[in-house]
Amino acid sequence: MYKNKRQVGMGKKILLSAAILSLVILVCLIIFSNNGLLDLVALEKKRSSLTEKNKILADQNLSLYREINRLKNDSEYIESLVRKELRLIGEGEFVFKSDQERWNE
């Protein structure tokens, strides 16, 4: 009926060991399990990467929208593009070529 001090001390050690083991297992599950801490870190990195890509695409989209708007409404812009890309000259303009340009043709 009565336990001696040695048995009580041994029971406390076993209980403490079981509590520590349970805590270690719980921490391992939190870190390494599916949807655990490691998955959370990986998802945060992926989210950050996708957010950056989204920002880049939004900037490109805005730039293209502005380009389309200028092509629809700005005749001076269209003329400058035609002159630049097709190397055309306007009425009354002259083209001067250097010797280097003549050799390259």
C-alpha positions in Angstrom: 0.0 0.0 0.0 2.7 2.4 0.8 5.4 3.1 -1.7 8.9 3.8 -0.7 10.8 6.9 -1.9 12.7 5.0 -4.5 9.6 3.8 -6.3 8.1 7.3 -6.2 11.3 8.8 -7.6 11.4 6.2 -10.3 7.8 6.9 -11.3 8.5 10.6 -11.6 11.5 9.8 -13.9 9.4 7.6 -16.1 6.7 10.2 -16.3 9.2 13.0 -17.1 10.9 10.8 -19.7 7.5 10.0 -21.4 6.6 13.8 -21.3 9.9 14.7 -22.9 9.6 12.0 -25.6 6.1 13.1 -26.4 7.3 16.7 -26.7 10.1 15.7 -29.0 7.7 13.7 -31.2 5.2 16.6 -31.3 8.0 19.0 -32.3 9.1 16.6 -35.1 5.6 16.3 -36.3 5.1 20.1 -36.4 8.4 20.6 -38.4 8.5 17.6 -40.7 4.9 16.5 -41.3 2.8 17.4 -44.3 1.6 21.0 -44.0 4.3 21.4 -41.3 6.8 24.2 -40.8 9.1 23.1 -43.7 6.1 23.2 -46.1 5.1 26.6 -44.8 8.6 28.0 -45.5 8.6 26.5 -49.1 5.1 27.9 -49.7 6.2 31.4 -48.5 9.1 31.3 -50.9 6.9 30.2 -53.8 4.3 32.9 -52.9 7.1 35.6 -52.9 8.3 34.4 -56.3 4.8 34.4 -57.8 4.1 37.9 -56.3 7.3 39.2 -58.0 6.4 37.5 -61.3 2.9 39.0 -61.0 4.3 42.5 -60.6 6.6 42.1 -63.6 3.6 40.9 -65.7 1.5 43.7 -64.5 4.2 46.2 -65.5 4.5 44.6 -68.9 0.7 44.6 -69.3 0.6 48.4 -68.5 3.4 49.1 -70.9 1.6 47.1 -73.7 -1.7 48.9 -72.9 0.1 52.3 -73.3 1.7 51.2 -76.6 -1.6 50.0 -78.0 -3.2 53.3 -77.0 -0.5 55.3 -78.7 -0.7 53.2 -81.8 -4.5 53.8 -82.0 -4.4 57.5 -81.2 -1.0 59.1 -81.8 -0.2 59.7 -85.5 3.2 61.3 -84.6 4.2 58.2 -82.7 3.2 56.0 -85.6 5.2 58.2 -88.0 8.3 58.1 -85.7 8.1 54.2 -85.5 7.7 53.9 -89.3 10.7 56.2 -89.8 12.8 54.3 -87.3 11.9 50.7 -88.3 11.5 51.1 -92.0 14.1 53.8 -92.4 11.8 56.1 -94.4 12.3 59.8 -94.8 9.7 62.5 -94.9 8.9 64.9 -97.8 11.6 67.6 -98.1 14.1 65.7 -96.0 17.5 64.6 -97.1 19.7 61.6 -96.1 23.4 62.1 -95.7 25.5 58.9 -95.7 29.0 58.7 -94.5 31.7 56.7 -96.2 31.4 54.0 -93.5 27.6 53.6 -94.2 28.3 53.3 -98.0 30.7 50.5 -97.3 28.2 48.6 -95.1 25.5 48.6 -97.8 
